Amino acid sequence: MLNIMKSGAKLAAAGMLAMSLAGGAFAQDAEQQERKPEDNWLKVCDKLSSGDLACIVRQVVYKGGNKIGAFTLRDDPSGENRFLAIAEMPLAVLLPFGLTWQVDNTKPIRMPFVTCDPTKCTGQLVVNEAFIGALKRGAKLKLSAKNRANKDLVVDVNLSGFTAVYEGDTYFTPAEFQAQTSGQNALEQQLQGVAEELRKEKSGEGSDQPAENSGN
């Protein structure tokens, strides 16, 4: 009985932590009409030794409160390839099909996925000033792939506000961004710890311990 009660408490704690992590996503959906277009974008910049800024501009795309994808543009004047576009797609993609990028009705570009990790599959595209110009003028960046049933899997990136953020002087420094996200990272680590404990209990690990030693 004690183990069952502990599991229930951990599930409740996990649920609360998950809601905390998703709070920003739910808030985004609930306040969509009140948000400015530039609020969809995050900009982080670091000053180079040359005095220039190396920046990333990023949008995370949500549906029903859940992250379904993301788009990041890296602008690094010190790099051999100054502009790098990075797209994140759900795991359930058909890798051989690759990833198609299309701004409004421009010619689509298909590239292979670069890597997958436990949460997403990522594609990268070295771009030029013409592509940046298309993003500035455009209304939507369509990222499309195929799922394992060979059906279209589409993530639409709303380009409203991109120009204002990309060309604007407002940004986070890496230190400021880390300070903003450190609390969320701590919650993620706690949630992972709770999930691991629940997995161990479900598999019966440590079940031969006396009940009085199973909690402090």
JOZI-V122572 format. One record per pair of residues at least 12 apart in sequence whose ideal C-beta (glycine too) atoms are under 10 Angstrom apart, sorted by sequence separation. I is the first residue (numbers start at 1). GAP is how many residues later the second one is. D is the distance in whole Angstrom. If there is no record, write none. Layout:
BEGIN
i=I gap=GAP d=D
i=I gap=GAP d=D
END
This chain:
BEGIN
i=28 gap=12 d=8
i=43 gap=12 d=6
i=44 gap=12 d=5
i=45 gap=12 d=9
i=58 gap=12 d=7
i=59 gap=12 d=5
i=60 gap=12 d=9
i=72 gap=12 d=8
i=73 gap=12 d=6
i=74 gap=12 d=7
i=87 gap=12 d=6
i=98 gap=12 d=5
i=99 gap=12 d=6
i=111 gap=12 d=6
i=112 gap=12 d=10
i=142 gap=12 d=6
i=143 gap=12 d=4
i=144 gap=12 d=9
i=43 gap=13 d=7
i=44 gap=13 d=8
i=58 gap=13 d=7
i=59 gap=13 d=8
i=72 gap=13 d=7
i=73 gap=13 d=8
i=87 gap=13 d=10
i=97 gap=13 d=8
i=98 gap=13 d=6
i=99 gap=13 d=7
i=110 gap=13 d=10
i=111 gap=13 d=7
i=142 gap=13 d=8
i=143 gap=13 d=8
i=201 gap=13 d=9
i=42 gap=14 d=8
i=43 gap=14 d=5
i=44 gap=14 d=8
i=57 gap=14 d=9
i=58 gap=14 d=4
i=59 gap=14 d=9
i=71 gap=14 d=7
i=72 gap=14 d=4
i=87 gap=14 d=7
i=98 gap=14 d=5
i=99 gap=14 d=6
i=111 gap=14 d=6
i=141 gap=14 d=9
i=142 gap=14 d=6
i=143 gap=14 d=7
i=42 gap=15 d=7
i=43 gap=15 d=8
i=57 gap=15 d=7
i=58 gap=15 d=8
i=71 gap=15 d=7
i=72 gap=15 d=8
i=97 gap=15 d=9
i=98 gap=15 d=6
i=99 gap=15 d=9
i=110 gap=15 d=10
i=111 gap=15 d=10
i=141 gap=15 d=7
i=142 gap=15 d=8
i=41 gap=16 d=6
i=42 gap=16 d=5
i=56 gap=16 d=6
i=57 gap=16 d=5
i=58 gap=16 d=9
i=70 gap=16 d=8
i=71 gap=16 d=6
i=72 gap=16 d=8
i=85 gap=16 d=7
i=96 gap=16 d=8
i=97 gap=16 d=9
i=109 gap=16 d=7
i=140 gap=16 d=5
i=141 gap=16 d=4
i=41 gap=17 d=7
i=42 gap=17 d=7
i=56 gap=17 d=7
i=57 gap=17 d=8
i=70 gap=17 d=7
i=71 gap=17 d=8
i=95 gap=17 d=8
i=96 gap=17 d=9
i=139 gap=17 d=10
i=140 gap=17 d=7
i=141 gap=17 d=8
i=40 gap=18 d=10
i=41 gap=18 d=5
i=42 gap=18 d=8
i=55 gap=18 d=8
i=56 gap=18 d=5
i=57 gap=18 d=7
i=69 gap=18 d=7
i=70 gap=18 d=4
i=95 gap=18 d=6
i=109 gap=18 d=9
i=140 gap=18 d=6
i=141 gap=18 d=6
i=40 gap=19 d=5
i=41 gap=19 d=10
i=55 gap=19 d=8
i=56 gap=19 d=8
i=69 gap=19 d=5
i=70 gap=19 d=9
i=94 gap=19 d=10
i=138 gap=19 d=9
i=139 gap=19 d=8
i=140 gap=19 d=6
i=40 gap=20 d=9
i=54 gap=20 d=8
i=55 gap=20 d=5
i=56 gap=20 d=9
i=68 gap=20 d=9
i=69 gap=20 d=5
i=93 gap=20 d=7
i=123 gap=20 d=8
i=138 gap=20 d=10
i=139 gap=20 d=6
i=140 gap=20 d=9
i=40 gap=21 d=9
i=54 gap=21 d=7
i=55 gap=21 d=8
i=67 gap=21 d=8
i=68 gap=21 d=8
i=69 gap=21 d=7
i=95 gap=21 d=8
i=138 gap=21 d=5
i=139 gap=21 d=7
i=141 gap=21 d=9
i=53 gap=22 d=8
i=54 gap=22 d=4
i=55 gap=22 d=10
i=68 gap=22 d=6
i=99 gap=22 d=8
i=101 gap=22 d=8
i=109 gap=22 d=9
i=123 gap=22 d=8
i=135 gap=22 d=9
i=137 gap=22 d=9
i=138 gap=22 d=10
i=52 gap=23 d=10
i=53 gap=23 d=9
i=54 gap=23 d=7
i=67 gap=23 d=9
i=93 gap=23 d=8
i=99 gap=23 d=9
i=100 gap=23 d=9
i=136 gap=23 d=8
i=52 gap=24 d=9
i=53 gap=24 d=8
i=54 gap=24 d=7
i=66 gap=24 d=10
i=85 gap=24 d=10
i=87 gap=24 d=9
i=89 gap=24 d=8
i=99 gap=24 d=4
i=101 gap=24 d=6
i=106 gap=24 d=10
i=121 gap=24 d=8
i=135 gap=24 d=6
i=138 gap=24 d=8
i=52 gap=25 d=5
i=54 gap=25 d=8
i=91 gap=25 d=7
i=98 gap=25 d=7
i=99 gap=25 d=9
i=106 gap=25 d=9
i=134 gap=25 d=9
i=137 gap=25 d=10
i=138 gap=25 d=10
i=51 gap=26 d=10
i=52 gap=26 d=7
i=85 gap=26 d=10
i=87 gap=26 d=9
i=91 gap=26 d=9
i=95 gap=26 d=7
i=99 gap=26 d=8
i=101 gap=26 d=9
i=136 gap=26 d=7
i=137 gap=26 d=8
i=50 gap=27 d=7
i=61 gap=27 d=9
i=87 gap=27 d=10
i=89 gap=27 d=9
i=91 gap=27 d=8
i=93 gap=27 d=9
i=135 gap=27 d=6
i=136 gap=27 d=4
i=44 gap=28 d=10
i=48 gap=28 d=8
i=50 gap=28 d=7
i=54 gap=28 d=9
i=56 gap=28 d=9
i=58 gap=28 d=9
i=60 gap=28 d=8
i=86 gap=28 d=9
i=91 gap=28 d=7
i=93 gap=28 d=5
i=103 gap=28 d=8
i=106 gap=28 d=6
i=135 gap=28 d=8
i=136 gap=28 d=10
i=48 gap=29 d=7
i=49 gap=29 d=8
i=88 gap=29 d=10
i=90 gap=29 d=9
i=91 gap=29 d=6
i=92 gap=29 d=9
i=32 gap=30 d=10
i=41 gap=30 d=10
i=42 gap=30 d=9
i=43 gap=30 d=10
i=45 gap=30 d=9
i=46 gap=30 d=9
i=48 gap=30 d=5
i=56 gap=30 d=9
i=58 gap=30 d=10
i=71 gap=30 d=9
i=90 gap=30 d=7
i=91 gap=30 d=6
i=93 gap=30 d=9
i=101 gap=30 d=9
i=103 gap=30 d=10
i=104 gap=30 d=8
i=132 gap=30 d=9
i=133 gap=30 d=10
i=136 gap=30 d=7
i=88 gap=31 d=9
i=89 gap=31 d=6
i=90 gap=31 d=7
i=103 gap=31 d=4
i=106 gap=31 d=10
i=132 gap=31 d=10
i=135 gap=31 d=8
i=136 gap=31 d=8
i=28 gap=32 d=9
i=41 gap=32 d=10
i=43 gap=32 d=10
i=88 gap=32 d=5
i=89 gap=32 d=5
i=102 gap=32 d=10
i=103 gap=32 d=6
i=106 gap=32 d=8
i=113 gap=32 d=8
i=28 gap=33 d=10
i=29 gap=33 d=7
i=87 gap=33 d=10
i=88 gap=33 d=7
i=89 gap=33 d=8
i=103 gap=33 d=10
i=104 gap=33 d=8
i=105 gap=33 d=9
i=28 gap=34 d=6
i=29 gap=34 d=9
i=87 gap=34 d=9
i=88 gap=34 d=6
i=89 gap=34 d=7
i=103 gap=34 d=8
i=104 gap=34 d=5
i=108 gap=34 d=8
i=110 gap=34 d=9
i=132 gap=34 d=8
i=25 gap=35 d=8
i=29 gap=35 d=8
i=30 gap=35 d=9
i=87 gap=35 d=7
i=88 gap=35 d=8
i=103 gap=35 d=4
i=104 gap=35 d=6
i=105 gap=35 d=10
i=106 gap=35 d=10
i=110 gap=35 d=10
i=24 gap=36 d=9
i=26 gap=36 d=9
i=29 gap=36 d=6
i=86 gap=36 d=6
i=87 gap=36 d=5
i=102 gap=36 d=10
i=103 gap=36 d=9
i=104 gap=36 d=6
i=106 gap=36 d=10
i=108 gap=36 d=8
i=25 gap=37 d=5
i=28 gap=37 d=8
i=29 gap=37 d=10
i=86 gap=37 d=7
i=87 gap=37 d=8
i=103 gap=37 d=7
i=104 gap=37 d=8
i=105 gap=37 d=10
i=24 gap=38 d=9
i=25 gap=38 d=9
i=26 gap=38 d=9
i=27 gap=38 d=9
i=85 gap=38 d=9
i=86 gap=38 d=5
i=87 gap=38 d=8
i=102 gap=38 d=9
i=103 gap=38 d=5
i=104 gap=38 d=8
i=25 gap=39 d=9
i=26 gap=39 d=5
i=85 gap=39 d=7
i=86 gap=39 d=8
i=102 gap=39 d=7
i=103 gap=39 d=8
i=22 gap=40 d=9
i=25 gap=40 d=5
i=26 gap=40 d=10
i=84 gap=40 d=6
i=85 gap=40 d=4
i=101 gap=40 d=7
i=102 gap=40 d=5
i=24 gap=41 d=10
i=25 gap=41 d=7
i=84 gap=41 d=7
i=85 gap=41 d=8
i=101 gap=41 d=8
i=102 gap=41 d=8
i=23 gap=42 d=9
i=25 gap=42 d=7
i=83 gap=42 d=9
i=84 gap=42 d=6
i=85 gap=42 d=5
i=100 gap=42 d=8
i=101 gap=42 d=6
i=102 gap=42 d=7
i=22 gap=43 d=6
i=24 gap=43 d=10
i=81 gap=43 d=10
i=83 gap=43 d=7
i=84 gap=43 d=7
i=100 gap=43 d=7
i=101 gap=43 d=8
i=22 gap=44 d=7
i=82 gap=44 d=9
i=83 gap=44 d=5
i=99 gap=44 d=6
i=100 gap=44 d=5
i=22 gap=45 d=9
i=81 gap=45 d=5
i=82 gap=45 d=9
i=83 gap=45 d=6
i=99 gap=45 d=7
i=100 gap=45 d=7
i=19 gap=46 d=10
i=80 gap=46 d=9
i=81 gap=46 d=9
i=82 gap=46 d=9
i=83 gap=46 d=8
i=85 gap=46 d=7
i=98 gap=46 d=10
i=99 gap=46 d=5
i=100 gap=46 d=10
i=79 gap=47 d=10
i=81 gap=47 d=9
i=82 gap=47 d=9
i=85 gap=47 d=9
i=97 gap=47 d=9
i=98 gap=47 d=7
i=99 gap=47 d=10
i=83 gap=48 d=7
i=97 gap=48 d=6
i=98 gap=48 d=9
i=83 gap=49 d=6
i=97 gap=49 d=4
i=70 gap=50 d=8
i=72 gap=50 d=10
i=74 gap=50 d=9
i=82 gap=50 d=10
i=85 gap=50 d=9
i=95 gap=50 d=9
i=96 gap=50 d=9
i=97 gap=50 d=9
i=69 gap=51 d=8
i=94 gap=51 d=7
i=95 gap=51 d=9
i=67 gap=52 d=9
i=68 gap=52 d=10
i=69 gap=52 d=10
i=70 gap=52 d=9
i=72 gap=52 d=10
i=73 gap=52 d=10
i=75 gap=52 d=10
i=93 gap=52 d=4
i=94 gap=52 d=4
i=100 gap=52 d=10
i=67 gap=53 d=9
i=74 gap=53 d=10
i=92 gap=53 d=9
i=93 gap=53 d=7
i=94 gap=53 d=6
i=95 gap=53 d=10
i=97 gap=53 d=8
i=73 gap=54 d=8
i=87 gap=54 d=9
i=89 gap=54 d=7
i=92 gap=54 d=10
i=93 gap=54 d=6
i=94 gap=54 d=6
i=99 gap=54 d=10
i=100 gap=54 d=9
i=103 gap=54 d=9
i=88 gap=55 d=9
i=89 gap=55 d=9
i=90 gap=55 d=9
i=92 gap=55 d=5
i=93 gap=55 d=8
i=94 gap=55 d=9
i=97 gap=55 d=10
i=104 gap=55 d=9
i=85 gap=56 d=9
i=87 gap=56 d=5
i=89 gap=56 d=6
i=91 gap=56 d=10
i=92 gap=56 d=6
i=94 gap=56 d=6
i=97 gap=56 d=9
i=99 gap=56 d=10
i=101 gap=56 d=10
i=103 gap=56 d=8
i=75 gap=57 d=8
i=90 gap=57 d=8
i=91 gap=57 d=10
i=92 gap=57 d=9
i=94 gap=57 d=9
i=73 gap=58 d=9
i=85 gap=58 d=10
i=87 gap=58 d=9
i=89 gap=58 d=10
i=73 gap=59 d=8
i=94 gap=59 d=8
i=93 gap=60 d=6
i=92 gap=61 d=7
i=73 gap=62 d=7
i=90 gap=63 d=7
i=71 gap=64 d=9
i=89 gap=64 d=7
i=89 gap=65 d=10
i=90 gap=65 d=8
i=89 gap=66 d=6
i=88 gap=67 d=8
i=73 gap=68 d=10
i=87 gap=68 d=8
i=71 gap=70 d=6
i=87 gap=70 d=8
i=71 gap=72 d=7
i=70 gap=73 d=9
i=69 gap=74 d=6
i=68 gap=75 d=10
i=69 gap=76 d=10
i=57 gap=78 d=9
i=61 gap=80 d=10
i=59 gap=82 d=9
i=61 gap=82 d=9
i=69 gap=84 d=9
i=71 gap=84 d=8
i=68 gap=85 d=9
i=69 gap=85 d=9
i=70 gap=85 d=8
i=71 gap=85 d=10
i=68 gap=86 d=9
i=69 gap=86 d=3
i=71 gap=86 d=5
i=68 gap=87 d=6
i=69 gap=87 d=9
i=70 gap=87 d=8
i=71 gap=87 d=10
i=68 gap=88 d=10
i=69 gap=88 d=8
i=71 gap=88 d=9
i=73 gap=89 d=8
i=71 gap=91 d=9
i=75 gap=91 d=8
i=63 gap=92 d=9
i=63 gap=93 d=10
i=73 gap=93 d=7
i=61 gap=94 d=5
i=61 gap=95 d=7
i=61 gap=96 d=6
i=60 gap=97 d=10
i=61 gap=97 d=8
i=59 gap=98 d=6
i=59 gap=99 d=7
i=59 gap=100 d=9
i=59 gap=102 d=9
i=59 gap=103 d=8
i=57 gap=105 d=7
i=59 gap=106 d=9
i=58 gap=107 d=10
i=57 gap=108 d=6
i=57 gap=109 d=5
i=55 gap=110 d=10
i=55 gap=111 d=8
i=57 gap=111 d=10
i=57 gap=114 d=9
i=56 gap=115 d=9
i=41 gap=116 d=10
i=53 gap=116 d=10
i=55 gap=116 d=7
i=56 gap=116 d=10
i=40 gap=117 d=9
i=41 gap=117 d=9
i=55 gap=117 d=10
i=40 gap=118 d=6
i=41 gap=118 d=9
i=53 gap=118 d=8
i=56 gap=118 d=10
i=40 gap=119 d=9
i=41 gap=119 d=9
i=40 gap=120 d=7
i=41 gap=120 d=6
i=37 gap=121 d=8
i=39 gap=121 d=10
i=40 gap=121 d=6
i=41 gap=121 d=6
i=56 gap=121 d=10
i=37 gap=122 d=9
i=38 gap=122 d=8
i=39 gap=122 d=7
i=40 gap=122 d=8
i=41 gap=122 d=10
i=43 gap=122 d=5
i=37 gap=123 d=4
i=38 gap=123 d=4
i=41 gap=123 d=8
i=42 gap=123 d=8
i=43 gap=123 d=7
i=36 gap=124 d=9
i=37 gap=124 d=3
i=38 gap=124 d=8
i=41 gap=124 d=4
i=45 gap=124 d=10
i=36 gap=125 d=7
i=37 gap=125 d=8
i=38 gap=125 d=9
i=40 gap=125 d=9
i=41 gap=125 d=8
i=43 gap=125 d=7
i=45 gap=125 d=10
i=46 gap=125 d=9
i=35 gap=126 d=9
i=37 gap=126 d=9
i=38 gap=126 d=5
i=39 gap=126 d=9
i=43 gap=126 d=10
i=45 gap=126 d=4
i=46 gap=126 d=10
i=47 gap=126 d=8
i=37 gap=127 d=7
i=38 gap=127 d=5
i=41 gap=127 d=10
i=43 gap=127 d=7
i=44 gap=127 d=6
i=45 gap=127 d=8
i=46 gap=127 d=7
i=36 gap=128 d=9
i=37 gap=128 d=9
i=38 gap=128 d=10
i=43 gap=128 d=4
i=44 gap=128 d=5
i=45 gap=128 d=7
i=46 gap=128 d=5
i=42 gap=129 d=9
i=43 gap=129 d=7
i=44 gap=129 d=7
i=45 gap=129 d=8
i=46 gap=129 d=9
i=38 gap=130 d=8
i=42 gap=130 d=7
i=44 gap=130 d=6
i=46 gap=131 d=10
i=38 gap=132 d=9
i=44 gap=132 d=8
i=45 gap=132 d=10
i=44 gap=133 d=5
i=43 gap=134 d=10
i=44 gap=134 d=10
i=42 gap=135 d=8
i=44 gap=136 d=10
i=42 gap=138 d=10
i=24 gap=160 d=8
i=23 gap=161 d=9
i=20 gap=163 d=9
i=21 gap=163 d=7
i=20 gap=164 d=8
i=23 gap=164 d=10
i=21 gap=166 d=6
i=20 gap=167 d=6
i=21 gap=167 d=6
i=20 gap=168 d=10
i=18 gap=169 d=9
i=21 gap=169 d=10
i=17 gap=170 d=6
i=18 gap=170 d=10
i=20 gap=170 d=10
i=21 gap=170 d=7
i=16 gap=171 d=10
i=17 gap=171 d=8
i=20 gap=171 d=9
i=17 gap=172 d=10
i=17 gap=173 d=6
i=18 gap=173 d=6
i=17 gap=174 d=4
i=16 gap=175 d=10
i=17 gap=175 d=10
i=14 gap=176 d=9
i=15 gap=176 d=10
i=17 gap=176 d=10
i=18 gap=176 d=10
i=13 gap=177 d=8
i=14 gap=177 d=6
i=17 gap=177 d=7
i=18 gap=177 d=10
i=13 gap=178 d=9
i=14 gap=178 d=10
i=16 gap=178 d=10
i=17 gap=178 d=10
i=14 gap=179 d=10
i=15 gap=179 d=10
i=14 gap=180 d=5
i=13 gap=181 d=6
i=14 gap=181 d=7
i=12 gap=182 d=10
i=10 gap=183 d=10
i=11 gap=183 d=8
i=14 gap=183 d=9
i=10 gap=184 d=5
i=14 gap=184 d=7
i=9 gap=185 d=10
i=10 gap=185 d=9
i=10 gap=187 d=6
i=11 gap=187 d=7
i=10 gap=188 d=6
i=7 gap=190 d=9
i=6 gap=191 d=9
i=7 gap=191 d=7
i=10 gap=191 d=8
i=6 gap=192 d=10
i=7 gap=194 d=6
i=6 gap=195 d=8
i=7 gap=195 d=8
i=4 gap=197 d=10
i=3 gap=198 d=7
i=3 gap=203 d=10
i=3 gap=204 d=8
i=6 gap=205 d=10
i=3 gap=206 d=10
i=9 gap=206 d=10
i=3 gap=208 d=7
i=6 gap=208 d=7
i=2 gap=209 d=5
i=6 gap=209 d=6
i=1 gap=210 d=8
i=2 gap=210 d=8
i=5 gap=210 d=9
i=3 gap=211 d=6
i=2 gap=212 d=7
i=3 gap=212 d=9
i=2 gap=213 d=7
END
